[in-house]
Amino acid sequence: MHTVVVGTAGVTASDVLAVARAGARVELSDEALAALAAAREVVDALAAKPEPVYGVSTGFGALATRHISPELRAALQRNIVRSHAAGMGPRVEREVVRALMFLRLKTVCSGHTGVRPEVARTMADVLNAGITPVVHEYGSLGCSGDLAPLSHCALTLMGEGDAEGPDGTVRPAGELLAEHGIAPVELREKEGLALLNGTDGMLGMLVMALADLDTLYKSADITAALTMEALLGTDKVLAPELHAIRPHPGQAASAANMLAVLSGSGLTGHHQDDAPRVQDAYSVRCAPQVAGAGRDTMAHAALVAERELASAVDNPVVLPDGRVESNGNFHGAPVAYVLDFLAVAAADLGSIAERRTDRLLDKNRSHGLPPFLADDAGVDSGLMIAQYTQAALVGELKRLAVPASADSIPSSAMQEDHVSMGWSAARKLRTAVDNLARVIAVELYAATRAIQLREGLTPAPASRAVIDAVRAAGVQGPGPDRYLSPDLAAADAFVRAGHLVTAAETVTGPLR
């Protein structure tokens, strides 16, 4: 099994995906263990002094003015975990919780938190044992980080609360730790706070969304090309020299992908045959511009994620010169903004895909295709309601595009008077990504059927490869009306698993 080694300099997106989705093992580097020990010495020295230090010998948040005596500090650290483990609602997905725990471990190993090495080892042991704390949907305002979600993870380290075992059964965390030979941690000064104070959940969801969107944007380029082909459109608008004079990298990449898929097509370029038109509709002609803008938004989001993956997010932090200083680095605004940006881009990509699908089904705009791509229009309704479903999904995408990061809600007796709502932005983006896959699947279903209805014209080799692959995956082709949901579900699974991209790339080579 693949192993991810966590050092002091952060982790990569591929590390997060390996741990969260592929169950990779986690190990701590010698460098990280040394940094943990050194930072802990600083915290222990401060704890022994009579002067109060925030997070070490004081209360938290609006209660930071109280100095906590040494005999109460262990109780303080336990209590912050217990009190902050106040999430409600449905359980969060296993991959999100694993990303959350792994990214908190990343910050702990930076040597800036003052957590003891044995606590970090326990975090790695819990991940490696396949134990997943029960984390709930609601409880984070994205400042000071993802408090309630991280608290539920810390509760498991203490042997309290509930967790899911490697067999998928939810049981008391203490039982699961005992079965795997893991001793619960007894938290000391600063450790409870250090385990809770970070943007790890929203960052983990950003990393996973970017990975999923990379596949979906390539998929959307492919379905846009298939629709252009089915509508007998012109691929002249995809010429590299046209995109070079408006040099957005994402736009050029999308146009290149579409052009690669359409290479050798016998359908494109017929727009002057039976129903002359000067140019194709925006939803076809401007596909690279819309998808390209989304790609450039992803590039910015990936840059933010890269910076966050190299960051140590905690408050207070231990600095190399031995100071322990309060700060505001836990604020989730940088991550929250790009999560919202991505939701906007996903909504627009879904919207233009739905407009192309509708054009395929409308006999007045489809240039010779039967109404709703039906076998016997009137007796058969064809894909009429498949487009309804797609439109409903796009409507939901538009609602999910409303930014969470603009909706700060003050908390903690006005100490935390401006919050990022980044966790909420991440949760709605996950829903948006799921819905975008479904929208693309409907366009794929309609476009492949439409191409097959163009008798006497030969599709591009890449299009033929896609049609053959999607049919082999159980998505049926043209014919009389049938129960559509299974076909749509199979198309969705085909897109989501990356099989659409793989099928096209067997002809085109790697798409951009």
QUINORUR-V993271 format. One record per pair of residues at least 12 apart in sequence whose ideal C-beta (glycine too) atoms are under 6 Angstrom apart, sorted by sequence separation. I is the first residue (numbers start at 0). J is the second residue. D is the distance in whole Angstrom. If there is no record, write none. Layout:
BEGIN
i = [I | I]
j = [J | J]
d = [D | D]
END
This chain:
BEGIN
i = [107 | 160 | 242 | 314 | 371 | 474 | 42 | 162 | 3 | 134 | 158 | 406 | 3 | 51 | 158 | 314 | 404 | 474 | 1 | 312 | 404 | 473 | 474 | 134 | 155 | 237 | 312 | 403 | 472 | 104 | 158 | 132 | 447 | 3 | 132 | 237 | 403 | 404 | 237 | 403 | 472 | 1 | 2 | 3 | 4 | 5 | 6 | 360 | 447 | 7 | 132 | 0 | 2 | 4 | 6 | 7 | 469 | 6 | 158 | 451 | 452 | 5 | 100 | 157 | 360 | 451 | 7 | 234 | 133 | 156 | 399 | 357 | 448 | 132 | 303 | 356 | 399 | 130 | 131 | 399 | 220 | 224 | 234 | 254 | 356 | 223 | 253 | 303 | 468 | 96 | 121 | 231 | 233 | 396 | 96 | 129 | 220 | 224 | 228 | 353 | 220 | 224 | 233 | 250 | 253 | 300 | 353 | 465 | 93 | 96 | 228 | 231 | 232 | 250 | 253 | 396 | 464 | 465 | 221 | 228 | 231 | 395 | 353 | 153 | 250 | 300 | 464 | 249 | 252 | 392 | 461 | 464 | 90 | 91 | 350 | 247 | 296 | 349 | 130 | 150 | 249 | 392 | 461 | 149 | 249 | 392 | 444 | 460 | 461 | 88 | 89 | 232 | 349 | 443 | 87 | 88 | 236 | 247 | 296 | 86 | 88 | 99 | 146 | 389 | 87 | 346 | 440 | 128 | 232 | 293 | 346 | 440 | 86 | 100 | 144 | 148 | 389 | 85 | 143 | 144 | 144 | 346 | 437 | 440 | 145 | 293 | 439 | 227 | 385 | 124 | 342 | 343 | 289 | 342 | 436 | 436 | 86 | 85 | 289 | 83 | 121 | 223 | 339 | 382 | 86 | 339 | 84 | 118 | 83 | 84 | 336 | 282 | 335 | 80 | 84 | 42 | 219 | 38 | 118 | 282 | 80 | 282 | 20 | 39 | 80 | 19 | 38 | 34 | 39 | 113 | 114 | 372 | 31 | 372 | 19 | 216 | 18 | 19 | 114 | 36 | 35 | 112 | 368 | 15 | 18 | 32 | 35 | 335 | 368 | 212 | 339 | 356 | 335 | 338 | 342 | 345 | 349 | 352 | 356 | 359 | 332 | 334 | 338 | 341 | 352 | 331 | 330 | 335 | 342 | 349 | 356 | 331 | 338 | 345 | 352 | 359 | 106 | 27 | 209 | 274 | 103 | 10 | 27 | 103 | 102 | 25 | 206 | 385 | 205 | 5 | 99 | 102 | 379 | 25 | 99 | 102 | 379 | 7 | 5 | 7 | 24 | 99 | 374 | 98 | 202 | 374 | 77 | 95 | 76 | 80 | 79 | 83 | 76 | 198 | 76 | 197 | 72 | 196 | 196 | 193 | 205 | 219 | 226 | 201 | 229 | 202 | 55 | 196 | 198 | 201 | 205 | 55 | 54 | 231 | 198 | 230 | 54 | 46 | 42 | 42 | 144 | 143 | 266 | 142 | 142 | 141 | 266 | 15 | 265 | 265 | 266 | 12 | 16 | 141 | 264 | 263 | 262 | 263 | 261 | 111 | 112 | 260 | 109 | 113 | 106 | 111 | 106 | 111 | 106 | 222 | 229 | 201 | 208 | 215 | 219 | 222 | 226 | 229 | 201 | 204 | 211 | 215 | 218 | 222 | 225 | 229 | 200 | 228 | 201 | 208 | 222 | 228 | 225 | 260 | 259 | 256 | 256 | 255 | 252 | 54 | 53 | 52 | 53 | 142 | 41 | 142 | 218 | 141 | 142 | 145 | 45 | 140 | 141 | 221 | 38 | 141 | 41 | 141 | 141 | 218 | 218 | 221 | 139 | 214 | 217 | 217 | 10 | 9 | 9 | 61 | 60 | 61 | 61 | 60]
j = [119 | 172 | 254 | 326 | 383 | 486 | 55 | 175 | 17 | 148 | 172 | 420 | 18 | 66 | 173 | 329 | 419 | 489 | 17 | 328 | 420 | 489 | 490 | 151 | 172 | 254 | 329 | 420 | 489 | 122 | 176 | 151 | 466 | 23 | 152 | 257 | 423 | 424 | 258 | 424 | 493 | 23 | 24 | 25 | 26 | 27 | 28 | 382 | 469 | 30 | 155 | 24 | 26 | 28 | 30 | 31 | 493 | 31 | 183 | 476 | 477 | 31 | 126 | 183 | 386 | 477 | 34 | 261 | 161 | 184 | 427 | 386 | 477 | 162 | 333 | 386 | 430 | 162 | 163 | 431 | 253 | 257 | 267 | 287 | 389 | 257 | 287 | 337 | 502 | 131 | 156 | 266 | 268 | 431 | 132 | 165 | 256 | 260 | 264 | 389 | 257 | 261 | 270 | 287 | 290 | 337 | 390 | 502 | 131 | 134 | 266 | 269 | 270 | 288 | 291 | 434 | 502 | 503 | 260 | 267 | 270 | 434 | 393 | 194 | 291 | 341 | 505 | 291 | 294 | 434 | 503 | 506 | 133 | 134 | 393 | 291 | 340 | 393 | 175 | 195 | 294 | 437 | 506 | 195 | 295 | 438 | 490 | 506 | 507 | 135 | 136 | 279 | 396 | 490 | 135 | 136 | 284 | 295 | 344 | 135 | 137 | 148 | 195 | 438 | 137 | 396 | 490 | 179 | 283 | 344 | 397 | 491 | 138 | 152 | 196 | 200 | 441 | 138 | 196 | 197 | 198 | 400 | 491 | 494 | 200 | 348 | 494 | 283 | 441 | 181 | 399 | 400 | 347 | 400 | 494 | 495 | 147 | 147 | 351 | 146 | 184 | 286 | 402 | 445 | 151 | 404 | 150 | 184 | 150 | 151 | 404 | 351 | 404 | 150 | 154 | 113 | 290 | 110 | 190 | 354 | 153 | 355 | 94 | 113 | 154 | 94 | 113 | 110 | 115 | 189 | 190 | 448 | 108 | 449 | 97 | 294 | 97 | 98 | 193 | 116 | 116 | 193 | 449 | 98 | 101 | 116 | 119 | 419 | 452 | 297 | 424 | 441 | 421 | 424 | 428 | 431 | 435 | 438 | 442 | 445 | 419 | 421 | 425 | 428 | 439 | 419 | 419 | 424 | 431 | 438 | 445 | 421 | 428 | 435 | 442 | 449 | 197 | 119 | 301 | 366 | 197 | 105 | 123 | 199 | 199 | 123 | 304 | 483 | 304 | 105 | 199 | 202 | 479 | 126 | 200 | 203 | 480 | 109 | 108 | 110 | 127 | 203 | 478 | 203 | 307 | 479 | 186 | 204 | 186 | 191 | 191 | 195 | 190 | 312 | 191 | 312 | 188 | 313 | 314 | 313 | 334 | 348 | 355 | 331 | 359 | 334 | 188 | 329 | 331 | 334 | 338 | 189 | 189 | 366 | 334 | 366 | 192 | 188 | 188 | 189 | 329 | 329 | 453 | 330 | 331 | 331 | 456 | 206 | 456 | 457 | 458 | 206 | 210 | 335 | 459 | 459 | 459 | 460 | 459 | 311 | 313 | 461 | 311 | 317 | 311 | 316 | 312 | 317 | 313 | 439 | 446 | 421 | 428 | 435 | 439 | 442 | 446 | 449 | 422 | 425 | 432 | 436 | 439 | 443 | 446 | 450 | 422 | 450 | 425 | 432 | 446 | 462 | 462 | 503 | 507 | 510 | 511 | 511 | 511 | 315 | 315 | 323 | 325 | 415 | 317 | 418 | 494 | 418 | 419 | 422 | 323 | 418 | 419 | 499 | 317 | 420 | 321 | 421 | 422 | 499 | 500 | 503 | 422 | 497 | 500 | 510 | 308 | 308 | 309 | 411 | 411 | 412 | 414 | 414]
d = [5 | 5 | 5 | 6 | 5 | 5 | 6 | 5 | 6 | 5 | 6 | 5 | 6 | 4 | 4 | 5 | 6 | 5 | 6 | 5 | 6 | 4 | 5 | 5 | 4 | 5 | 6 | 4 | 6 | 5 | 5 | 5 | 5 | 5 | 5 | 5 | 4 | 6 | 4 | 4 | 5 | 4 | 5 | 5 | 5 | 6 | 4 | 6 | 6 | 6 | 4 | 6 | 6 | 5 | 5 | 5 | 6 | 5 | 3 | 5 | 6 | 6 | 6 | 5 | 6 | 5 | 5 | 5 | 4 | 5 | 5 | 6 | 5 | 5 | 5 | 6 | 6 | 5 | 4 | 5 | 5 | 4 | 5 | 4 | 6 | 6 | 4 | 5 | 4 | 5 | 6 | 6 | 6 | 6 | 6 | 3 | 4 | 4 | 5 | 5 | 5 | 5 | 5 | 5 | 4 | 4 | 6 | 5 | 5 | 5 | 4 | 4 | 6 | 6 | 5 | 5 | 5 | 6 | 6 | 6 | 6 | 6 | 5 | 4 | 3 | 6 | 5 | 4 | 6 | 5 | 5 | 5 | 6 | 4 | 5 | 5 | 5 | 5 | 5 | 5 | 3 | 5 | 4 | 5 | 4 | 5 | 5 | 5 | 5 | 5 | 5 | 4 | 5 | 5 | 5 | 4 | 5 | 6 | 5 | 3 | 4 | 6 | 5 | 6 | 5 | 4 | 4 | 4 | 5 | 4 | 5 | 4 | 4 | 5 | 5 | 5 | 4 | 6 | 5 | 4 | 5 | 4 | 5 | 5 | 4 | 5 | 5 | 5 | 6 | 5 | 5 | 5 | 6 | 5 | 5 | 5 | 4 | 5 | 5 | 5 | 5 | 4 | 4 | 5 | 6 | 5 | 4 | 5 | 4 | 5 | 5 | 5 | 4 | 5 | 5 | 4 | 6 | 5 | 6 | 4 | 5 | 5 | 5 | 6 | 6 | 5 | 5 | 3 | 5 | 5 | 5 | 5 | 4 | 6 | 4 | 6 | 6 | 4 | 5 | 6 | 4 | 4 | 6 | 6 | 5 | 5 | 6 | 4 | 6 | 6 | 5 | 6 | 3 | 4 | 5 | 5 | 5 | 5 | 5 | 5 | 5 | 5 | 5 | 6 | 6 | 3 | 6 | 5 | 5 | 4 | 5 | 3 | 5 | 5 | 5 | 5 | 6 | 6 | 6 | 5 | 6 | 5 | 6 | 5 | 4 | 5 | 6 | 6 | 5 | 6 | 5 | 6 | 6 | 5 | 5 | 6 | 4 | 5 | 5 | 5 | 5 | 5 | 6 | 3 | 5 | 5 | 6 | 6 | 4 | 5 | 4 | 6 | 6 | 6 | 3 | 4 | 5 | 5 | 5 | 6 | 6 | 6 | 4 | 6 | 6 | 6 | 5 | 5 | 5 | 5 | 6 | 5 | 5 | 5 | 5 | 6 | 5 | 5 | 6 | 5 | 5 | 4 | 6 | 5 | 6 | 4 | 5 | 5 | 5 | 4 | 6 | 5 | 6 | 6 | 4 | 5 | 6 | 5 | 5 | 4 | 5 | 5 | 4 | 5 | 5 | 5 | 6 | 5 | 6 | 6 | 5 | 4 | 5 | 6 | 6 | 4 | 5 | 4 | 5 | 4 | 5 | 6 | 5 | 5 | 4 | 5 | 6 | 6 | 4 | 5 | 6 | 6 | 6 | 6 | 4 | 5 | 6 | 6 | 4 | 5 | 6 | 6 | 5 | 6 | 5 | 4 | 5 | 6 | 5 | 5 | 6 | 4 | 4 | 6 | 4 | 5 | 5 | 3 | 5 | 5 | 6 | 5 | 4 | 5 | 5 | 5 | 6 | 5 | 4 | 5 | 5 | 4 | 4 | 5]
END
